[in-house]
Amino acid sequence: MNKSLSTKHLIAIVVLELLLAIPIGLALTKFGIGGVAWLFGGIASGALVYKAYQIFYRITPKPNKKARQIGQTLVGLNIGFAIASSNLAAITSQLHVLILLTLFSLVTGSFIGYFYSRISKVNLFNAMLATAPGGVGIMSSIAADYGRNVSQVALVQSLRVTTVVLTIPFVARLLAGDSTGASVGISPKLFNIDIQGLPLLVLALALALLGVRVATLLKIPAAPFFGALIVGIIFNPMLNSLPLVTDLDFSPPKLVNLIGQVLLGVAVGEHWGNQPYLSKKAVGYALIPVGLIIGAGLIAAAIAHQLTPWDWLTCILVTAPGGAPEMILVSLALDRNVEIVTAGHLVRLIGLNASLPAWIFLIDYLERRLSGANTSNNAAEWVSR
């Protein structure tokens, strides 16, 4: 039984997930994969806690949207501060390439969805939602709105995001050697919070919440992430423009970013813990479109590498078919052109969301046409007998 939980239970689950993610993340830092170890720790803890909850309470709780939104806000704020001093001219000069890559991902995703529907005998609408380059939550909610198989959509989307998030750091290490970011364990510096900077942290968080609210009203995709990101970019310049404020260079404590990473990972892990029993056949069929989507992402990276001066790792991060906040977080952890990666995923999300109504209408129309054609063929065969 899938149900919503009370606030008391949600808080208890989040606390358990955070407590479990700390030792898992700490253990993963020993593999030298950098700060993204905390993202992986969150994925593992989210899945384990949700599965344990199913076993002991006999219910399947819905994934906690608030945890992901808070994680997106904290990570977006930190990334905004990180790219505030970046050269944005490199982005605007390559905007046409980012638009081309977005179109490429939409077209290839549609073809992969059609192929997936044919080999797995899944209805076309469900297959398209499963392979669309959007987020797990967005595509699953659309499937629920149209009365489709939500678990199937969530399976392919979760498998895609998890596979990309887990493999990209290792690919990065192969491409860049050992310079992709040092391991980050639990150190005293992690908990060092400048008391004098505490009011600025509170102000930044308050403005981030305001930015999230504005982005939500404007229907900007991934509003918690990009609303907070904009606040992080303008925070220091905005305060430095005020009288009596000069040379302010504030940045949030590392602990804020760590908590955000864990919560983002927890959101992905909860989708895995929320999955019902999965047959080997269902997983096998799901791996086919996931592999094709990742292959299409590598082709897009090759196109970007030919059309831009970006290095291979940057191109892979820009075109990687993972969740936008997760991929941007990986680029930040690897210290690799985070402003370009941010712009690439923002353009992709805007393009996807802007075309979503027309895309859904077209897929629904094609599905009805195909089902009508199949019905007519079956009727003709019956008459001929």
Disulfide bonds with the S-S distance in Angstrom:
none
